[in-house]
Amino acid sequence: MNDNDLETYYTAGEVLDVADDDTVRVPQTATNMYMIHEYKDWVGTNTFCTLKWNGQSTTASSSQKVVLQIWNITGNVWDDVIEENEAGANTDFDLTKNIPDLTNYKDGNTVITCRVYQLAPGA
């Protein structure tokens, strides 16, 4: 396990699309695997942060939960932050969680890596 970049990169336009909390989405499809969006954010000297993701899925989270994780550089594991398991398909929802201590999450460049994933239907 690691926090390497995923095989699907956002275009410059998609980076702008996800920067705002609006109705513009960047689609991700999968068959028999995970649908994953990964984000790397510079946090500088901050010792804490609040993670917030707003989105939706074509698969209801009641059938396949949606999970927000942060990469723990000390333990080399993805730590679950929060999950959603009640939202319907094609329904907006937020995943928001305060991270009170970033000690185990900042890399040498003071960047944190987070991801949101959902297991594809049928997987």
Secondary structure, 3 states (H helix, E strand, C coil): CCCCCCCCCCCHHHHHHHHCCCCCCCCCCCCCCEEEEEEEEECCCCCCEEEEEEECCCCCCCCCCEEEEEEECCCCEEEEEEEECCCCCCCCEEEEEEECCCCCCCCCCCEEEEEEEEECCCC
